[in-house]
Amino acid sequence: QVQLVESGGGLVHPGGSLRLSCAVSASIFSFNTVGWYRQAPGKQRELVASISNGGSTDYVGSVKGRFTVSRNNAENTVSLQMNSLIPEDTAVYYCNAKRIGPTVINYWGQGTQVTVSP
């Protein structure tokens, strides 16, 4: 069974930075994409950023220019560097690994809380 374990969440002031990391128990080359989703209270889970095996990245518009997703293929980790944080970034952040075939299979971490507050 594939396991994803996140770390790095916490409380930060507006304008601050955090770095989230996710350790994947399988080779991340076995997934089409790896990345991060988030879910704020009362809202649906949304894609924040993803990166493909080829290195192509995708970001939700609200984080472009502030967040950077990266992957370490040798260590099977995926990271999210978050800068210039705003209160609207407050959410539980989930690491995701996705296999796309006849069906789409998603693997999820347990989630890590990010709170941006004065």
Helices and strands as residue ranges (DSSP letters): E 4-7, E 10-12, E 18-24, G 28-30, E 33-39, E 46-52, E 57-59, G 61-63, E 67-72, E 77-82, G 87-89, E 91-100, E 104-108, E 112-116
